[in-house]
Amino acid sequence: MKNTGESKWKKVLDDVLIYNLYILIVGSIFLGISFTLSINGNSGFYNLFQKLWYPVFIPSLSLFFTAILIEAILNKLIDRNNK
């Protein structure tokens, strides 16, 4: 029974992290497009990206790298306990 609850919790967490990854991918594409348009003289999209940087992309990056770090630590501890 306990494994079922953990798997549901892990599935929800994995879904959140996948959506977070999509946000980061869309943000990087948006940055590339806005940077290209900024070089050509249209800086509207680049200014929009700068306004979205702190409220959207910084928390998304922080969540992504924190999740990677925690998962690596947990996997290392689990591997150590299994040996």
Distance bins in CASP14 RR format, pairs under 12 A and 6 or more apart:
PFRMAT RR
TARGET T0000
AUTHOR 0000-0000-0000
RMODE 2
METHOD distances of the structure
MODEL  1
1 7 0 0 0 0 0 1 0 0 0 0 0
1 8 0 0 0 0 0 1 0 0 0 0 0
2 8 0 0 0 0 0 1 0 0 0 0 0
2 9 0 0 0 0 0 1 0 0 0 0 0
3 9 0 0 0 0 0 1 0 0 0 0 0
3 10 0 0 0 0 0 1 0 0 0 0 0
4 10 0 0 0 0 0 1 0 0 0 0 0
4 11 0 0 0 0 0 1 0 0 0 0 0
5 11 0 0 0 0 1 0 0 0 0 0 0
5 12 0 0 0 0 0 1 0 0 0 0 0
5 13 0 0 0 0 0 1 0 0 0 0 0
6 12 0 0 0 0 0 1 0 0 0 0 0
6 13 0 0 0 0 0 1 0 0 0 0 0
7 13 0 0 0 0 0 1 0 0 0 0 0
7 14 0 0 0 0 0 1 0 0 0 0 0
8 14 0 0 0 0 0 1 0 0 0 0 0
8 15 0 0 0 0 0 1 0 0 0 0 0
9 15 0 0 0 0 0 1 0 0 0 0 0
9 16 0 0 0 0 0 1 0 0 0 0 0
10 16 0 0 0 0 0 1 0 0 0 0 0
10 17 0 0 0 0 0 1 0 0 0 0 0
10 67 0 0 0 0 0 1 0 0 0 0 0
10 71 0 0 0 0 0 1 0 0 0 0 0
10 74 0 0 0 0 0 1 0 0 0 0 0
11 17 0 0 0 0 0 1 0 0 0 0 0
11 18 0 0 0 0 0 1 0 0 0 0 0
12 18 0 0 0 0 0 1 0 0 0 0 0
12 19 0 0 0 0 0 1 0 0 0 0 0
13 19 0 0 0 0 0 1 0 0 0 0 0
13 20 0 0 0 0 0 1 0 0 0 0 0
13 63 0 0 0 0 0 1 0 0 0 0 0
13 66 0 0 0 0 0 1 0 0 0 0 0
13 67 1 0 0 1 0 0 0 0 0 0 0
13 70 0 0 0 0 0 1 0 0 0 0 0
13 71 0 0 0 0 1 0 0 0 0 0 0
13 74 0 0 0 0 0 1 0 0 0 0 0
14 20 0 0 0 0 0 1 0 0 0 0 0
14 21 0 0 0 0 0 1 0 0 0 0 0
14 67 0 0 0 0 1 0 0 0 0 0 0
14 71 0 0 0 0 0 1 0 0 0 0 0
15 21 0 0 0 0 0 1 0 0 0 0 0
15 22 0 0 0 0 0 1 0 0 0 0 0
16 22 0 0 0 0 0 1 0 0 0 0 0
16 23 0 0 0 0 0 1 0 0 0 0 0
16 60 0 0 0 0 0 1 0 0 0 0 0
16 63 0 0 0 0 1 0 0 0 0 0 0
16 64 0 0 0 0 0 1 0 0 0 0 0
16 67 0 0 0 0 1 0 0 0 0 0 0
17 23 0 0 0 0 0 1 0 0 0 0 0
17 24 0 0 0 0 0 1 0 0 0 0 0
17 60 0 0 0 0 0 1 0 0 0 0 0
17 63 1 0 0 1 0 0 0 0 0 0 0
17 64 1 0 0 1 0 0 0 0 0 0 0
17 65 0 0 0 0 0 1 0 0 0 0 0
17 66 0 0 0 0 0 1 0 0 0 0 0
17 67 1 0 1 0 0 0 0 0 0 0 0
17 68 0 0 0 0 1 0 0 0 0 0 0
17 70 0 0 0 0 0 1 0 0 0 0 0
17 71 0 0 0 0 1 0 0 0 0 0 0
18 24 0 0 0 0 0 1 0 0 0 0 0
18 25 0 0 0 0 0 1 0 0 0 0 0
18 63 0 0 0 0 0 1 0 0 0 0 0
18 64 0 0 0 0 0 1 0 0 0 0 0
18 67 0 0 0 0 0 1 0 0 0 0 0
19 25 0 0 0 0 0 1 0 0 0 0 0
19 26 0 0 0 0 0 1 0 0 0 0 0
19 60 0 0 0 0 1 0 0 0 0 0 0
19 63 0 0 0 0 0 1 0 0 0 0 0
19 64 0 0 0 0 0 1 0 0 0 0 0
20 26 0 0 0 0 0 1 0 0 0 0 0
20 27 0 0 0 0 0 1 0 0 0 0 0
20 56 0 0 0 0 0 1 0 0 0 0 0
20 57 0 0 0 0 0 1 0 0 0 0 0
20 59 0 0 0 0 1 0 0 0 0 0 0
20 60 1 0 1 0 0 0 0 0 0 0 0
20 61 0 0 0 0 1 0 0 0 0 0 0
20 62 0 0 0 0 1 0 0 0 0 0 0
20 63 1 0 1 0 0 0 0 0 0 0 0
20 64 1 0 1 0 0 0 0 0 0 0 0
20 65 0 0 0 0 0 1 0 0 0 0 0
20 66 0 0 0 0 0 1 0 0 0 0 0
20 67 1 0 0 1 0 0 0 0 0 0 0
20 68 0 0 0 0 0 1 0 0 0 0 0
21 27 0 0 0 0 0 1 0 0 0 0 0
21 28 0 0 0 0 0 1 0 0 0 0 0
21 60 0 0 0 0 1 0 0 0 0 0 0
21 61 0 0 0 0 0 1 0 0 0 0 0
21 63 0 0 0 0 0 1 0 0 0 0 0
21 64 1 0 0 1 0 0 0 0 0 0 0
21 65 0 0 0 0 0 1 0 0 0 0 0
21 67 0 0 0 0 1 0 0 0 0 0 0
21 68 0 0 0 0 0 1 0 0 0 0 0
22 28 0 0 0 0 0 1 0 0 0 0 0
22 29 0 0 0 0 0 1 0 0 0 0 0
22 60 0 0 0 0 1 0 0 0 0 0 0
22 64 0 0 0 0 0 1 0 0 0 0 0
23 29 0 0 0 0 0 1 0 0 0 0 0
23 30 0 0 0 0 0 1 0 0 0 0 0
23 52 0 0 0 0 0 1 0 0 0 0 0
23 55 0 0 0 0 0 1 0 0 0 0 0
23 56 1 0 0 1 0 0 0 0 0 0 0
23 57 1 0 0 1 0 0 0 0 0 0 0
23 58 0 0 0 0 0 1 0 0 0 0 0
23 59 0 0 0 0 1 0 0 0 0 0 0
23 60 1 0 1 0 0 0 0 0 0 0 0
23 61 0 0 0 0 1 0 0 0 0 0 0
23 63 0 0 0 0 1 0 0 0 0 0 0
23 64 0 0 0 0 1 0 0 0 0 0 0
24 30 0 0 0 0 0 1 0 0 0 0 0
24 31 0 0 0 0 0 1 0 0 0 0 0
24 56 0 0 0 0 1 0 0 0 0 0 0
24 57 1 0 0 1 0 0 0 0 0 0 0
24 58 0 0 0 0 0 1 0 0 0 0 0
24 59 0 0 0 0 0 1 0 0 0 0 0
24 60 1 0 1 0 0 0 0 0 0 0 0
24 61 1 0 0 1 0 0 0 0 0 0 0
24 62 0 0 0 0 0 1 0 0 0 0 0
24 63 0 0 0 0 1 0 0 0 0 0 0
24 64 1 0 0 1 0 0 0 0 0 0 0
24 65 0 0 0 0 0 1 0 0 0 0 0
24 67 0 0 0 0 0 1 0 0 0 0 0
25 31 0 0 0 0 0 1 0 0 0 0 0
25 32 0 0 0 0 0 1 0 0 0 0 0
25 57 0 0 0 0 0 1 0 0 0 0 0
25 60 0 0 0 0 0 1 0 0 0 0 0
25 64 0 0 0 0 0 1 0 0 0 0 0
26 32 0 0 0 0 0 1 0 0 0 0 0
26 33 0 0 0 0 0 1 0 0 0 0 0
26 49 0 0 0 0 0 1 0 0 0 0 0
26 52 0 0 0 0 0 1 0 0 0 0 0
26 56 0 0 0 0 0 1 0 0 0 0 0
26 57 0 0 0 0 1 0 0 0 0 0 0
26 60 0 0 0 0 0 1 0 0 0 0 0
27 33 0 0 0 0 1 0 0 0 0 0 0
27 34 0 0 0 0 1 0 0 0 0 0 0
27 35 0 0 0 0 0 1 0 0 0 0 0
27 45 0 0 0 0 0 1 0 0 0 0 0
27 48 0 0 0 0 0 1 0 0 0 0 0
27 49 1 0 0 1 0 0 0 0 0 0 0
27 52 0 0 0 0 1 0 0 0 0 0 0
27 53 0 0 0 0 1 0 0 0 0 0 0
27 56 0 0 0 0 1 0 0 0 0 0 0
27 57 1 0 0 1 0 0 0 0 0 0 0
27 58 0 0 0 0 0 1 0 0 0 0 0
27 60 0 0 0 0 1 0 0 0 0 0 0
27 61 0 0 0 0 0 1 0 0 0 0 0
28 34 0 0 0 0 0 1 0 0 0 0 0
28 35 0 0 0 0 0 1 0 0 0 0 0
28 49 0 0 0 0 0 1 0 0 0 0 0
28 57 0 0 0 0 1 0 0 0 0 0 0
28 60 0 0 0 0 0 1 0 0 0 0 0
28 61 0 0 0 0 0 1 0 0 0 0 0
29 35 0 0 0 0 0 1 0 0 0 0 0
29 36 0 0 0 0 0 1 0 0 0 0 0
29 45 0 0 0 0 0 1 0 0 0 0 0
29 49 0 0 0 0 0 1 0 0 0 0 0
30 36 0 0 0 0 0 1 0 0 0 0 0
30 37 0 0 0 0 0 1 0 0 0 0 0
30 38 0 0 0 0 0 1 0 0 0 0 0
30 44 0 0 0 0 0 1 0 0 0 0 0
30 45 1 0 0 1 0 0 0 0 0 0 0
30 46 0 0 0 0 1 0 0 0 0 0 0
30 48 0 0 0 0 1 0 0 0 0 0 0
30 49 1 0 0 1 0 0 0 0 0 0 0
30 50 0 0 0 0 0 1 0 0 0 0 0
30 51 0 0 0 0 0 1 0 0 0 0 0
30 52 0 0 0 0 1 0 0 0 0 0 0
30 53 0 0 0 0 0 1 0 0 0 0 0
30 56 0 0 0 0 0 1 0 0 0 0 0
30 57 0 0 0 0 1 0 0 0 0 0 0
31 37 0 0 0 0 0 1 0 0 0 0 0
31 38 0 0 0 0 0 1 0 0 0 0 0
31 45 0 0 0 0 1 0 0 0 0 0 0
31 46 0 0 0 0 1 0 0 0 0 0 0
31 48 0 0 0 0 0 1 0 0 0 0 0
31 49 1 0 1 0 0 0 0 0 0 0 0
31 50 0 0 0 0 1 0 0 0 0 0 0
31 52 0 0 0 0 1 0 0 0 0 0 0
31 53 0 0 0 0 1 0 0 0 0 0 0
31 56 0 0 0 0 0 1 0 0 0 0 0
31 57 0 0 0 0 1 0 0 0 0 0 0
32 38 0 0 0 0 1 0 0 0 0 0 0
32 39 0 0 0 0 0 1 0 0 0 0 0
32 45 0 0 0 0 1 0 0 0 0 0 0
32 46 0 0 0 0 1 0 0 0 0 0 0
32 49 0 0 0 0 1 0 0 0 0 0 0
33 39 0 0 0 0 0 1 0 0 0 0 0
33 40 0 0 0 0 0 1 0 0 0 0 0
33 42 0 0 0 0 0 1 0 0 0 0 0
33 44 0 0 0 0 0 1 0 0 0 0 0
33 45 1 0 0 1 0 0 0 0 0 0 0
33 46 0 0 0 0 1 0 0 0 0 0 0
33 48 0 0 0 0 0 1 0 0 0 0 0
33 49 0 0 0 0 1 0 0 0 0 0 0
34 40 0 0 0 0 0 1 0 0 0 0 0
34 41 0 0 0 0 0 1 0 0 0 0 0
34 42 0 0 0 0 1 0 0 0 0 0 0
34 43 0 0 0 0 1 0 0 0 0 0 0
34 44 1 0 0 1 0 0 0 0 0 0 0
34 45 1 1 0 0 0 0 0 0 0 0 0
34 46 1 0 1 0 0 0 0 0 0 0 0
34 47 0 0 0 0 1 0 0 0 0 0 0
34 48 1 0 0 1 0 0 0 0 0 0 0
34 49 1 0 1 0 0 0 0 0 0 0 0
34 50 0 0 0 0 1 0 0 0 0 0 0
34 51 0 0 0 0 0 1 0 0 0 0 0
34 52 0 0 0 0 0 1 0 0 0 0 0
34 53 0 0 0 0 0 1 0 0 0 0 0
35 41 0 0 0 0 0 1 0 0 0 0 0
35 42 0 0 0 0 0 1 0 0 0 0 0
35 43 0 0 0 0 1 0 0 0 0 0 0
35 44 0 0 0 0 0 1 0 0 0 0 0
35 45 0 0 0 0 1 0 0 0 0 0 0
35 46 1 0 0 1 0 0 0 0 0 0 0
35 47 0 0 0 0 0 1 0 0 0 0 0
35 49 0 0 0 0 1 0 0 0 0 0 0
35 50 0 0 0 0 0 1 0 0 0 0 0
36 42 0 0 0 0 1 0 0 0 0 0 0
36 43 0 0 0 0 0 1 0 0 0 0 0
36 45 0 0 0 0 1 0 0 0 0 0 0
36 46 0 0 0 0 1 0 0 0 0 0 0
36 49 0 0 0 0 0 1 0 0 0 0 0
37 43 1 0 0 1 0 0 0 0 0 0 0
37 44 1 0 0 1 0 0 0 0 0 0 0
37 45 1 0 1 0 0 0 0 0 0 0 0
37 46 1 0 0 1 0 0 0 0 0 0 0
37 47 0 0 0 0 0 1 0 0 0 0 0
37 48 0 0 0 0 0 1 0 0 0 0 0
37 49 0 0 0 0 0 1 0 0 0 0 0
38 44 1 0 0 1 0 0 0 0 0 0 0
38 45 1 0 0 1 0 0 0 0 0 0 0
38 46 1 0 1 0 0 0 0 0 0 0 0
38 47 0 0 0 0 1 0 0 0 0 0 0
38 48 0 0 0 0 0 1 0 0 0 0 0
38 49 0 0 0 0 1 0 0 0 0 0 0
38 50 0 0 0 0 0 1 0 0 0 0 0
39 45 0 0 0 0 0 1 0 0 0 0 0
39 46 0 0 0 0 1 0 0 0 0 0 0
40 46 0 0 0 0 0 1 0 0 0 0 0
41 47 0 0 0 0 0 1 0 0 0 0 0
42 48 0 0 0 0 0 1 0 0 0 0 0
43 49 0 0 0 0 1 0 0 0 0 0 0
43 50 0 0 0 0 1 0 0 0 0 0 0
44 50 0 0 0 0 1 0 0 0 0 0 0
44 51 0 0 0 0 0 1 0 0 0 0 0
45 51 0 0 0 0 0 1 0 0 0 0 0
45 52 0 0 0 0 0 1 0 0 0 0 0
46 52 0 0 0 0 0 1 0 0 0 0 0
46 53 0 0 0 0 0 1 0 0 0 0 0
47 53 0 0 0 0 0 1 0 0 0 0 0
48 56 0 0 0 0 0 1 0 0 0 0 0
48 57 0 0 0 0 0 1 0 0 0 0 0
49 55 0 0 0 0 0 1 0 0 0 0 0
49 56 0 0 0 0 1 0 0 0 0 0 0
49 57 0 0 0 0 1 0 0 0 0 0 0
50 56 0 0 0 0 0 1 0 0 0 0 0
50 57 0 0 0 0 0 1 0 0 0 0 0
50 58 0 0 0 0 0 1 0 0 0 0 0
51 57 0 0 0 0 0 1 0 0 0 0 0
52 58 0 0 0 0 1 0 0 0 0 0 0
52 59 0 0 0 0 0 1 0 0 0 0 0
52 60 0 0 0 0 0 1 0 0 0 0 0
53 59 0 0 0 0 0 1 0 0 0 0 0
53 60 0 0 0 0 0 1 0 0 0 0 0
53 61 0 0 0 0 1 0 0 0 0 0 0
54 60 0 0 0 0 0 1 0 0 0 0 0
54 61 0 0 0 0 0 1 0 0 0 0 0
54 62 0 0 0 0 0 1 0 0 0 0 0
56 62 0 0 0 0 0 1 0 0 0 0 0
56 63 0 0 0 0 0 1 0 0 0 0 0
57 63 0 0 0 0 0 1 0 0 0 0 0
57 64 0 0 0 0 0 1 0 0 0 0 0
58 64 0 0 0 0 0 1 0 0 0 0 0
58 65 0 0 0 0 0 1 0 0 0 0 0
59 65 0 0 0 0 0 1 0 0 0 0 0
59 66 0 0 0 0 0 1 0 0 0 0 0
60 66 0 0 0 0 0 1 0 0 0 0 0
60 67 0 0 0 0 0 1 0 0 0 0 0
61 67 0 0 0 0 0 1 0 0 0 0 0
61 68 0 0 0 0 0 1 0 0 0 0 0
62 68 0 0 0 0 0 1 0 0 0 0 0
62 69 0 0 0 0 0 1 0 0 0 0 0
63 69 0 0 0 0 0 1 0 0 0 0 0
63 70 0 0 0 0 0 1 0 0 0 0 0
64 70 0 0 0 0 0 1 0 0 0 0 0
64 71 0 0 0 0 0 1 0 0 0 0 0
65 71 0 0 0 0 0 1 0 0 0 0 0
65 72 0 0 0 0 0 1 0 0 0 0 0
66 72 0 0 0 0 0 1 0 0 0 0 0
66 73 0 0 0 0 0 1 0 0 0 0 0
67 73 0 0 0 0 0 1 0 0 0 0 0
67 74 0 0 0 0 0 1 0 0 0 0 0
68 74 0 0 0 0 0 1 0 0 0 0 0
68 75 0 0 0 0 0 1 0 0 0 0 0
69 75 0 0 0 0 0 1 0 0 0 0 0
69 76 0 0 0 0 0 1 0 0 0 0 0
70 76 0 0 0 0 0 1 0 0 0 0 0
70 77 0 0 0 0 0 1 0 0 0 0 0
71 77 0 0 0 0 0 1 0 0 0 0 0
71 78 0 0 0 0 0 1 0 0 0 0 0
72 78 0 0 0 0 0 1 0 0 0 0 0
72 79 0 0 0 0 0 1 0 0 0 0 0
73 79 0 0 0 0 0 1 0 0 0 0 0
73 80 0 0 0 0 0 1 0 0 0 0 0
74 80 0 0 0 0 0 1 0 0 0 0 0
74 81 0 0 0 0 0 1 0 0 0 0 0
75 81 0 0 0 0 0 1 0 0 0 0 0
75 82 0 0 0 0 0 1 0 0 0 0 0
76 82 0 0 0 0 0 1 0 0 0 0 0
76 83 0 0 0 0 0 1 0 0 0 0 0
77 83 0 0 0 0 0 1 0 0 0 0 0
END
